Amino acid sequence: MMVSANRFRSIGWIALLLVCAALVMVLAFRVNALRSQVHRTEQQIISLRKEKLYLETEVETRANQQQLKLWNDVEFGYVAPSASQYISNERQLAAFAKPDGPGAPTPIRVASADNAVAAEVAFPAIVSRLTGDSDISAPAERESDNTASAAAAPADRAAATEALGARLAMVVPVKQAAAGKRQDKDKPALAKSGSTKGKKSGSARADKKTQLASATKAATPSNPAKSTKPAKPSKTAP
Amino acid sequence: MNALTASAAIASGRVQLANVRQIALITARMRAQWVMLVFVFLALTACVRIGQLGLFEQTPERASMAEALLPSRGEITDRQGLALARAFASYSLWFNPKALGEAGSPLVKTPEEVAQALVGIFPEADYADLLARLKAGRACYLHRRVLPEEANRVFALGEPALEFPREEQRFYPQGSLAAHVLGYVDEAGKGHVGMEQVLEGRLLDPVHRGTPTALSLDARAQGALEDELGRGMMETNAKGAAGLILDADSGEVVALASLPSFNPNRSDLAYNDLVFNRVSNQVYELGSTFKPITVASAIDAGVLTDLSTRYPSVPFNIAGYTIHDSHNFGTTLNVPEALIHSSNVVTAHVADALGPTALRQTMTALGMHERPTIELPARGFPLWPRGGGQNGSGDWQRLTNMTVSYGHGIAVTPLHLASAYAAMVNGGLWRPATLYKIDPAHLPPGRRVFKASTSARMRQLLRMIVADGTGRKANAAGFRVGGKTGSAEKPGLRGYRKTSLIATFAAAFPMDKPRYVVIVMLDEPQATQASSGQRTAAWNAAPIVGRLVPRIGPMLGVVPDAHHDVDITDLSPLVGSGEGE
């Protein structure tokens, strides 16, 4: 059957119209999809803002004037600044930076101990979890700045930490702590330090046994270090 | 015929058969068509619905984001924007006995155990009451405004019948801070006492409730004021205390406290005497704090031109009454000395010279004859002395004039006094006190009560009282405090009671350019060790100001400066030294 050109053209128009309609429909669908997405986002914003308001209110309640006053009375003891703590003008500020005049008394010097070692023990170096290496720590960098003690410090650090460790019973030496991290507090740590010193002890097997025993001990829930590990998510009310 | 009948009969039989088939066919077709129609209808409906959803469906709460975030009641903030009152969905503890099903006990444990555990979590709860509610087996509230951590602890009891619905309630994050200014909202959602009542319409109006209403209060200053007042009250075993910090120029109330206070978060407990506001509602004879007003009025009227003029300071009789001082200050005193020692006699002489008309006019101009001008609903009416004439509107009698001059025979609220002091030190303009934050560019015009020169002189005199006189304990270093003590005996059944005092200290700082007026008042302070065994304002109210000003000064933008002060060198030579009331 032959289709006349006219008829073909009208079919073409209709097809075009249908295609356009389909495209419009697709577009409209997408627009509406986007719109509902916006709506969903708005809902999210609303709930987040409500949450924020809730948290804000909680913080404000916990830090209300009366509570702050109580904390200040018990903990901080801050007082309002007095007149002498204010500077009235730039001239007064500049007076603080005035160099000493000729014949001025030398400023009083206060004797101070070299606290680099003590500080290091008190703030143990950070130990890498992967390698167990403690040399990645910040205090090492600080030491390198101090040119006078840079060479001496690493050498007698172990001795110093041991001496200090004995005095400050609470401080656990860094390397031992790193070595005996997964072991029981006293014995295995000692055993480990013995092996690091390179002494050929006759009881290498016994060492291994103690390690194994300590490892199994660590696995049991009776070990307090283990039992405190998982941070339980606190229950919330519905 | 017969044949025809027979053939018809036969034919009819065939026709019937054909009909049956046809009918069956038609029925089947009809059914098929129906089924198809249903399918087409369903398909069309689906298409239409899809089109409708895809093309025209508006999300139902399109324009409601702002609406969803609109609080049920508008927020009230202080001048820095810190929330003082807020609509807040807080937890309630609801007892639902049907949570475990209809039959059986609603609780897992015994009601006694649960009640005991709840008392452990809410110490202020009543055990017997809780037990009765749990045993009654009816759904009810067990506790309102439960904190999240308390809710967690109740949740840990493992009772499904204890539920925590979140309900929008009025919440005051600062607790009892500024309770008398804010007021409270009852369970029906109606505001009472303070700005909650005043702003009721605005706070509930959907157009306005989205934006917080800023009050003139400063929460930090308010906290410091309440703290110091509370301390002063405890130290002197006073019945109550009131305090006010007023912006001297704009009339904004920066802090307003009346102690003992109440907790607006417990609106169920707020129906008591503590909601009574001593600052704006209670009138007192404020005593010697009125003396500077009398002196200012005399200077302003030109009666007192020479401050070195000496007045007799010995007790004298008038109309059957003796006007006397608390101590003997010698035979004569000049006005600066009279203020420093707080002499009733000299003030009475000054008022006598001034005359009742002028003093009454000044008091009227300061608004002492009407309720204080502030937004709060509870405002006390002053006890205004009756004048002469038919309806008492004429001039005061000579004795009345004299007693008013030193603050007796007239009872006003501490707020009246604060506004009057603001006018006295700010250059002479009286402005109404307000609890709304005012844009400094749009200050109310104010009413001139004193000349600027009078105000300057009064700043010197008030500073002298604190530097050398009865107000020494308020002399915070570097803050140039000026002020006047006042210790008025309370009127009893038979005259004034010697041991029941109203101790007031009215101050302003810094005196070289006054920014704030501070009023501190103690109701019946006792002589204690902390007040050195004294009952008078110099020993109990003045030290409160002395401690308060260094705390609030830096926060309110007043920098302490030890090298800067109002110049009192022209008045210093006029003054000896001594003690006074």
Interface residues (C-beta under 8 A of the other chain):
Chain A: M25 A28 F29 N32 R35 S36 H39 E42 I45 I46 R49 K50 L53 Y54 E56 T57 E58 E60 T61 N64 Q65 Q66 L68 K69 A80 P81 S82 A83 S84 Y86 S88 S234 K235 T236 A237 P238
Chain B: G51 L53 G54 L55 E57 T59 E61 R62 M65 A68 L69 L82 A83 R86 F88 A89 Y91 P148 A151 N152 V154 F155 A156 E163 F164 F171 P173 Q174 G175 S176 L177 A219 R220 Q222 G223 E226 D227 A477 G478 F479 P550 R551 G553 P554 V559 P560 D561 A562 H563
